[in-house]
Amino acid sequence: MNQFVEILLSKNLIFKKLEPIDLKALGTRKKITIYQGVDLHSNYVAIFYIVQKSRFLRKNADDIESIFEKLKLLQDHNFKKKILLYDMPFCSKAKALMKERGWRLIDVAT
């Protein structure tokens, strides 16, 4: 968690409250880390952190979106912002699709 907070601070993302989400409650076995946070303007933010060696494809974008929908139902509220932190190659079509759906994409490798 400490390393994750350092990554957020390096990208100028500061949160009042940050708590991890249990993946079992969402019914997924994907190798991702999900956090729910409240930023300084009291907006709820969903943060997905993915590190993998293979390329992030369009089907992965659909999977992330379905997990986000389950997260909204589990937490019983909508999120103002959606952030995807990634350390992997990203398909250009998947990147365009995620931006179109309102995701903020941040490459943590740079």
Residue frames relative to the residue before (quaternion, step in Angstrom):
aa qw qx qy qz dx dy dz
M 1.0000 0.0000 0.0000 0.0000 0.00 0.00 0.00
N 0.6317 0.5522 -0.3342 0.4293 3.58 1.02 -0.81
Q 0.6462 0.5087 -0.3072 0.4789 3.58 1.02 -0.85
F 0.6326 0.5393 -0.3213 0.4536 3.58 1.04 -0.80
V 0.6551 0.5037 -0.3062 0.4726 3.59 0.96 -0.85
E 0.6291 0.5268 -0.3327 0.4648 3.59 1.05 -0.72
I 0.6208 0.5238 -0.3349 0.4776 3.60 1.05 -0.73
L 0.6589 0.5054 -0.3103 0.4628 3.59 0.92 -0.87
L 0.6645 0.5021 -0.3071 0.4606 3.58 0.94 -0.84
S 0.6440 0.5195 -0.3300 0.4544 3.60 1.03 -0.71
K 0.7061 0.4071 -0.2465 0.5242 3.59 1.23 -0.47
N 0.4788 -0.7061 0.3933 0.3428 3.59 1.35 0.33
L 0.4452 0.6326 -0.4926 0.3987 3.56 0.96 0.93
I 0.0041 -0.8094 0.5835 -0.0659 3.56 -0.46 1.27
F 0.0856 -0.8117 0.5778 -0.0013 3.55 -0.87 1.01
K 0.4767 -0.6471 0.5209 0.2875 3.55 -1.16 0.74
K 0.7961 0.0695 0.0317 0.6003 3.52 0.97 -0.95
L 0.0418 0.7887 -0.6095 0.0685 3.58 -0.94 0.91
E 0.0992 0.8040 -0.5778 0.0988 3.57 -0.66 1.08
P 0.4731 -0.6827 0.4772 0.2871 3.59 -1.02 0.80
I 0.3287 -0.7111 0.5901 0.1953 3.54 -1.28 0.55
D 0.4290 -0.6940 0.5201 0.2528 3.58 -0.95 0.91
L 0.3977 -0.7435 0.4895 0.2224 3.58 -0.68 1.10
K 0.5873 0.5760 -0.3755 0.4270 3.59 1.12 -0.53
A 0.6242 0.5377 -0.3367 0.4560 3.57 1.08 -0.67
L 0.6843 0.4546 -0.2756 0.4991 3.58 1.17 -0.58
G 0.4281 -0.7288 0.4436 0.2979 3.58 1.25 -0.21
T 0.5704 0.5742 -0.3982 0.4317 3.58 1.01 0.73
R 0.2483 -0.7601 0.5826 0.1454 3.53 -1.22 0.61
K 0.3464 0.7579 -0.4849 0.2655 3.57 1.25 0.30
K 0.4696 -0.6699 0.5087 0.2681 3.54 -1.21 0.63
I 0.3959 0.6798 -0.5153 0.3399 3.55 0.46 1.25
T 0.2751 -0.7149 0.6118 0.1971 3.52 -1.31 0.28
I 0.0997 -0.8047 0.5850 0.0168 3.56 -0.81 1.02
Y 0.0547 -0.7813 0.6218 0.0023 3.53 -1.00 0.95
Q 0.2216 -0.7171 0.6436 0.1495 3.50 -1.28 0.58
G 0.0220 0.8257 -0.5610 0.0547 3.54 -0.77 1.02
V 0.2753 -0.6994 0.6281 0.2015 3.50 -1.40 0.24
D 0.2926 -0.7823 0.5238 0.1673 3.58 -0.61 1.13
L 0.7411 -0.4368 0.2843 0.4234 3.58 -1.30 0.00
H 0.6801 0.4455 -0.2821 0.5094 3.60 1.26 -0.33
S 0.5063 -0.6868 0.3763 0.3610 3.59 1.33 0.38
N 0.4196 0.6609 -0.5005 0.3698 3.57 1.03 0.80
Y 0.4057 -0.6903 0.5404 0.2584 3.55 -1.04 0.79
V 0.0940 -0.8013 0.5908 -0.0067 3.54 -0.91 1.03
A 0.2184 -0.7342 0.6290 0.1326 3.57 -1.05 0.88
I 0.0770 -0.8043 0.5892 0.0009 3.56 -0.75 1.09
F 0.0989 -0.7744 0.6247 0.0194 3.54 -0.73 1.14
Y 0.0980 -0.7910 0.6037 0.0167 3.58 -0.87 1.00
I 0.0157 0.8127 -0.5773 0.0770 3.57 -0.56 1.21
V 0.0052 0.7520 -0.6588 0.0210 3.54 -0.99 0.97
Q 0.2347 0.7521 -0.5889 0.1801 3.56 -0.71 1.09
K 0.5258 -0.6447 0.4600 0.3103 3.54 -1.26 0.40
S 0.6838 0.4800 -0.2940 0.4643 3.58 1.04 -0.71
R 0.6372 -0.5565 0.3958 0.3572 3.53 -1.30 0.45
F 0.4130 -0.6747 0.5582 0.2503 3.56 -1.12 0.75
L 0.1286 -0.8316 0.5401 0.0143 3.57 -0.46 1.25
R 0.7227 -0.4407 0.3161 0.4284 3.54 -1.34 0.12
K 0.6361 0.5194 -0.3431 0.4559 3.61 1.00 -0.70
N 0.6077 0.5352 -0.3491 0.4716 3.59 1.14 -0.58
A 0.6092 0.5499 -0.3450 0.4554 3.58 1.11 -0.69
D 0.6502 0.5019 -0.3108 0.4783 3.58 1.02 -0.79
D 0.6335 0.5288 -0.3264 0.4609 3.59 1.04 -0.77
I 0.6544 0.5065 -0.3100 0.4681 3.59 0.94 -0.88
E 0.6511 0.5153 -0.3161 0.4590 3.58 0.98 -0.82
S 0.6578 0.4930 -0.3201 0.4709 3.62 0.99 -0.76
I 0.6242 0.5141 -0.3391 0.4807 3.61 1.06 -0.68
F 0.6301 0.5305 -0.3298 0.4613 3.58 1.04 -0.75
E 0.6394 0.5159 -0.3250 0.4683 3.60 1.00 -0.79
K 0.6382 0.5081 -0.3203 0.4816 3.60 1.03 -0.75
L 0.6269 0.5404 -0.3253 0.4574 3.57 1.07 -0.78
K 0.6353 0.5199 -0.3316 0.4649 3.59 0.99 -0.78
L 0.6664 0.4852 -0.3041 0.4776 3.59 0.98 -0.78
L 0.6572 0.5207 -0.3119 0.4469 3.58 0.97 -0.84
Q 0.7407 0.3912 -0.2169 0.5013 3.60 0.92 -0.90
D 0.3262 -0.7935 0.4569 0.2350 3.59 1.33 -0.20
H 0.7135 0.3119 -0.3107 0.5450 3.57 0.96 0.92
N 0.4902 -0.6441 0.5013 0.3058 3.52 -1.28 0.36
F 0.3733 -0.7144 0.5482 0.2233 3.55 -1.18 0.55
K 0.4656 -0.6897 0.4866 0.2660 3.56 -0.94 0.89
K 0.8016 0.1205 -0.0337 0.5846 3.57 1.02 -0.87
K 0.1496 -0.7519 0.6364 0.0851 3.54 -1.24 0.66
I 0.0445 -0.8075 0.5876 -0.0269 3.55 -0.69 1.13
L 0.1059 -0.7682 0.6292 0.0519 3.56 -1.00 0.90
L 0.1267 -0.7632 0.6325 0.0390 3.54 -0.61 1.22
Y 0.0395 0.8299 -0.5524 0.0670 3.58 -0.70 1.01
D 0.0963 -0.7425 0.6598 0.0644 3.49 -1.34 0.53
M 0.5349 0.5681 -0.4214 0.4622 3.55 0.35 1.33
P 0.5793 -0.5285 0.4468 0.4306 3.59 -1.22 0.11
F 0.1998 -0.7970 0.5652 0.0735 3.58 -1.02 0.80
C 0.4171 -0.6896 0.5379 0.2472 3.59 -0.85 1.00
S 0.5198 -0.6721 0.4252 0.3119 3.60 -0.89 0.91
K 0.6451 0.5099 -0.3295 0.4641 3.61 1.05 -0.69
A 0.6404 0.5079 -0.3214 0.4780 3.58 1.04 -0.75
K 0.6358 0.5284 -0.3271 0.4577 3.59 1.01 -0.79
A 0.6591 0.5003 -0.3039 0.4722 3.59 0.96 -0.87
L 0.6491 0.5218 -0.3130 0.4566 3.58 1.00 -0.82
M 0.6653 0.4996 -0.3060 0.4628 3.59 0.94 -0.88
K 0.6557 0.4963 -0.3163 0.4730 3.60 0.97 -0.79
E 0.6263 0.5405 -0.3267 0.4570 3.57 1.08 -0.75
R 0.7003 0.4553 -0.2564 0.4863 3.57 1.09 -0.72
G 0.6311 -0.5962 0.3157 0.3828 3.59 1.24 0.18
W 0.4612 0.6755 -0.4529 0.3547 3.59 1.21 0.32
R 0.2748 -0.7004 0.6291 0.1954 3.54 -1.19 0.64
L 0.1771 -0.8087 0.5580 0.0569 3.58 -0.57 1.20
I 0.0141 -0.7966 0.6030 -0.0401 3.55 -0.82 1.06
D 0.2615 -0.7555 0.5860 0.1321 3.55 -0.72 1.14
V 0.2461 -0.8044 0.5260 0.1253 3.57 -0.53 1.16
A 0.5277 0.6371 -0.4103 0.3837 3.60 1.25 -0.16
T 0.6972 0.4618 -0.2758 0.4739 3.59 1.14 -0.56
